[in-house]
Amino acid sequence: EFNTSETTTQKGWELAFQYDLSQYEDVLGWASGFGILANYTKQEQDYNEEFSTISGSRATAFWEAQGFAGGVVYLPFQLLDLSEDAYNVTVYFENERLSARVRYTWRDAYFTDELPGTGNVFTPLGGRGVVNARGQLNFGASYHVNDNITLSLEGNNLIESDVDVSCLKENALLCYRGITDRRLTFGAAYRFD
């Protein structure tokens, strides 16, 4: 959402890995149902050298109180929602009756103009917020009791990792805290023949 004569570029790469033990069923028996998925993403941006003006009544008052003439501050343009580093690792087990997965996901800090989880526009102190780096652990399992009944259990954010948004810079003044809870969901499904 800016006009500039400069160029901003993004580049990166991704590495993914998947392996399961199913080929060793004769040797490992039930343990051959284990497997792993892993993914790592690296992104970089070369942002332009032009600046955006911070303005607005609250922002102006804040920056004037900090000694900036006229309450005007300039920030470099940076791409939104771009984490330099992100990864996830999933360990799973599957057989005819049971399917279970544990996944840890981590994402580096990134600039945003929305409050995470709300979709509301967010411009702290007239600029962009930075969602601080965070990780999350999730779990999911389903058990087929018979051809008709399946039970399931899901656990989201098992380590109760909050979503913290700092003003203007990572781990700076805390502008917003999304207090996320641990969520467990139990389900049952019945299939009619």
N, C-alpha and C positions, 0 to 999 in steps of 0.2 A: 504494500500500500504506500508506495512512494515513487516519486519521479526523480530521476537522476540521469546524468549523462555518463555515469560510471557503470562498471560491470561487476556483478556479484556472481561467483561461480561455486558450484558444489561438485565434489568428486569423492569417490570412496570405493570400497570393495567389501565383499562378504565372503565368509568361509563357513561352510556347513559340513557336518559330519553325522553319519547315521550308521549304527551297527547293531545287529541283534545276534543272539546265540542259537537261533532256530536250526541252523545247519548241524549243530552238535547234539541234536535230540537223542540220538542213540547212546551217546556218552553221558550227557548231563541229565537226562530225564526231564523232570518238571522244571529244572533251572534253565532249560533252553528257551523259556518264555521271556527271559530278560533282554533288554536292549537299551540303547542310549541314543539320544538326539542332541546335537550341540550346534550352536550358531553364534558367530561373532561378526559384528559389522563395524567398520571404521569409516567415518565420513569427515571430510574437511571442507571448509569454506574459505574462499578468498573474498572478503567483503570489500566493497568499494570504500573510498576515502571521503565520501561526502557525508554530511551529518544531517540529522533530523532535529528540528527544534522542539523542545519540550515546552508546552504551554498549557493553559487552562487555569481556572481560578485557584483550585487547591494546590496544583503543582507550582504555580507562580508564587503563592504565599509561602510554600515550603522553601523554595529555592531562594527567595528574597531573604527569608530568615537565616539562611546559610551564608548570606553575603554575596550572592550572585546578582549583579546589577539587573534590575528589571525582572528578576525571576526567570531569566531565559538561560537555558542550558542546552548544549548540543550533544547528541549521542550518535555514534557511528551506526549505520544501517547494518543489521545482521539478519540472516535467515531465521524464520520462526520454526520451531519444532524440530530442530536439527541437533541431535546428540552426536558428539564425536565418537563415542564408544557405546556399544550396546551388546549384550550377549544373553543367551538363555541355554540352560542345560536341562534335559528331561531324561529321567530314568523311568523305564516302564516295564511292566510284566503283563503278558497276555497268554491265555490259553482258551480252551473251549468255553469255560464258565466264568473266568475272572479276567477283568481288564483293569489295570491300575497304573496311574501316572503321577509322578512328583516332578514339578517344574519350578526352577528358580530363574527369575528374569531380572536383569539389571540394566539400567539405562543411565547414561551420563547426563549432566545438567543441560538444559536447553532453554532458549528464549521463547516467551509466549506472550500473547495478548489476550488470552482467555483464562478464566479460572478453571483449573482442572476439574473435570467431572460435572461442570455446570453449563458450559457453553456461553457464559456471560463474558462480555468484553471486560478486560482488566488492563488498566494502564496505571500502575502504581507510580505516584509522584510524576505523572505525565509521561513516563517512558514505558518500557517493556519490563515485564517480570521475568525472573529466571526460575524455572522449576529445578530445584536441587536434585542431584543424583539420588537414586533410590533403587532398592531391590524389592522383590516380592516373591513369596513362596506359595505355590498353589498345589492342590492335590485333587485327584478325581479317580473314582473307582466305580465299576459296575459288576454285579454278580448275577448270572443267569441261573435262577433257582431251578427252572425247568423251561420247556419250550414256550410257556405262556407268561411267566413272571420274571421280571428283572428288577433288582434292587440297585440303587445308586447312592453314592455319597460324594459330595464335592466340598472342598475347603478352599476358600479364597483368602489371600493375604494372611496366611497363618502366622507370620511374624509381626503383624499389625504395623506395617511401614506407612507412616504418614506422608502426605504430599505437601512439602513445604515449598512456598514460592517466595523468593527474596526479591527485594527492590533493586533493579538495575544491574546487579552483579551476583554471581553465585555465592551463597553463604554470607551475604551481607545482611542488611536490615530485613527482618522477617516481615513480609507484607501480608501473607495469607498462609494459613495452615489448614489443609484438608485432612480432617481426622477420619481416617478410614478404619473400619472395624474388621475383625476376623469374622468371616461368614461361613457357616456350615449349612449345607442343604442336603436333606435326605429325600429321596424319591423312590417311588415304586411304580412300575408299569405292568399292565396286564394286556396281553394280546389275545383277542378273541379269534377262534378258529372259524 
